[in-house]
Amino acid sequence: MLARGTGIMQAGVGPEVARLQLSRPKARLRLINATVSRGGALLLGTLPFAAVAIAYLFASAQRLAVNPSDKLLPSPAQMWSAFFDLATVPDKRSGDLILWADTYASLVRLFAGVGMATLGALCLGVAIGFIPRVRAFLLPFATVVCVIPPLALLPILFIALGLGETAKITLIAIGVAPVMVRDIANRVMELPPELIAKAQTLGGNSWTMVLRLVLPQVMPRLITCVRLALGPAWLFLIAAEAIASTEGLGYRIFLVRRYLSMDVILPYVAWITLLAVTTDWLLVRLSHIISPWAHPVQNR
Amino acid sequence: MSRIVVHGLEKSYGDARVLERVNITAEPGEFLSLVGASGCGKSTFLRILLGQEQQSGGVVVVGDQPIVPEPTPQRGIVFQRYSVFPHLTALQNLLLVEDFRSGGPFGRVFGARRRSARQEAETMLERVGLAHARHLYPASLSGGMQQRLAIAQTLLGRPQILLLDEPFGALDPGIRVEMHELLTELWTEHGMTVVMVTHDIGEAFKLGTRVLVFDKVRHDPQFPSAYGATITYDLKLDRKSRASARDVAEVAAMVGTTRLDSAIATTAS
């Protein structure tokens, strides 16, 4: 048994240790060394949310007290009832439940765009990173395409592809793919040459090395790429929906802006945030499932 | 199992010449230890034998053919670092050998072939003392265990020539001695030709049947990189009678090591 606390006292050095424990100087660690307990971290993490919520409630209450029909800072009750109506009461004209129809339309566009971009980026990135001839052929082109602002291409896409779904999905895909291609290609080029040499001495050819060495090693980075790409993807989605659409989360926000309907806009923004956070969390889970080796067990 | 003949080998990077006039003939089953000062080109020489780099002149013949200028299953390699695949468990690392060798376009064998490959892999894990770690990823293995796994993986590839690039350089002295025993046993069992690069003179003498020293013989004070290193010392050891301390001291002086005592101690262990 190791002596600990009272154990030490029994061993006969008790008073000394007890005195030292009492007189232990109040630890004044450097800021970078002062760690945070779990509860403390939870509290600190909640604070900014609480601060924003309280500030909003306070401002909203003040404005509504002056003018009960004020539209700029609706009360939580007003926002909830507006949101609840959109989610449960069918639209008079189309008969749709607007929130769900908007969410479905937007998510289909988002996932179709990001999905196509991911697939394309994976194929191109691995080819550019692994095969010197393809690298010489496509890397300069990919580097140049990367710096074209995608929103500047939006009019071209609308002219060339019409105002339908294709243009919106293409915008998202074109918007996020080039950065992903470069990132994946870089990751492949960073693979230790030792591993590639070793795979060859074990009889791997270019294709089987892609399957058994490159793809598994690139997968964690690919998922990180998708997580980072989802931010810009939402941006392009809402921009495209704001300009030409008849349903979708971005379309709705820009539609009700004309009526200053903050009671719809604010819950919609919160809803989009929730969707984005959930997607991100699911991608992290996916990465843990696909590539357990890249996520060593965290010490809890 | 295969003869290695190197004749008139040269390697330059631009103006800087690293190796010149390297000539060796290694008989099948020999264990060559390559030693030399840091940066003398012994690792470059090994990478040329591997096919990862190409010589600027001269020929390298393994068996009766000049080597293909890319790594092939004929020559196995164990590096000091990155020597196993981090995304596969110990067992999967060993199965990968059969997957690559006869897995076709999927890079994977199925059915009875997989079962026999698994059997072989389990036996090999047992052999190198990693049976308990079969489902661990390399990140959770110690340095010594990773190198044991790397050697096991390379041997499953049944190379004619085993190349070792400072394989034990990053290990603790105690683990190193264990690895020496393991390597000697495996070499005796399989009988392949081994070429090992090492910094450790004692290790070179203990394991090798032949010690080769790489050094520069020509110097140009105005242009230090004008001349490359070559083999300046070629000592065949008799396994029965240990290398004499005088030989060790002589080689250590050439390489310029300061740890002569430890070198002699390792040789004697």
Interface residues (C-beta under 8 A of the other chain):
Chain A: P192 P193 E194 L195 A197 K198 A199 Q200 T201 L202 G203 G204 W207 T208 M209 L211 R212 L213 P216 Q217 S291 P292 W293 A294 P296
Chain B: L50 Q52 E70 P71 T72 P73 R75 G76 I77 F79 R81 Y82 S83 F85 P86 H87 L88 L96 V97 D99 F100 R101 G103 P105 F106 G107 R108 Y137 A139 S140 Q153 T154 G157 P159
